[in-house]
């Protein structure tokens, strides 16, 4: 993962959660903590879109999980 990676959760505000994570450390910390609270992960529709810039792409996914 790039040091300047960005992850956006467009519906997170409805859950009173962070909607944007910037930088590898922030993304790692959030994901590390999130996996301990979720079970039965299912990801679907995972397209990746290349750009004209080297080493830059956009990825999108839809996911479901159960909060414990």
N, C-alpha and C positions, 0 to 999 in steps of 0.2 A: 504494500500500500504506500502511496506517495505521502511524504511528510505534510503536504498541503491539501490532502484529500478533504472533501466535504461530503457529509451525509445529511440528507434532508428527509424529514418525516412529515409529509404534508398534513396528516390528520392528527398529529400528536397534540396540538393545542387543545383539541376537544377532550383529551385525556389529562390535561394539565401536565404536560410533559415537554421536554425540550423538543423543538421542531427542527433544529439545525445544529450539527456538530462540525466543528472546524479543527482540522489538524489530527494527525495520527494519534497523539496521546489522548485527546478527548474522545475520539471514536473508540479506541481500545478500552478505556475505562468504562465508558457507557455500555459497550457490548459485553464486557466481562461481568458487569453487575446484572445486566438484563438476562443473561442466560441462566442465572441462578433462580430467577423468578418465573421462568417460562418452561413449559413442557409441551410435547407433541407438536413440534414445529413442522409446518408444511409450507413450502415455497412453490409458487407456480408463476408462469409467464415471466421468464427471466431473460429478456432481450438485452443485448449490449449494443451500443451505438458508437461507432468510431467517429472521430472528428478529423479535420485536416491537420490538426496539431499533433506532433509526435508525442507519444506517451500520455495522451488524453483520451478518455472515453467516458461515456455516460452509460450507466446501467440502471435498470429499473426492475423491481420485483414486487410481487404481491405475496403476502405471507399471512399465516394464521398461527396462533399459539394459544395455549391455555395458561392463564396466570395462576400461580399457586401461592 
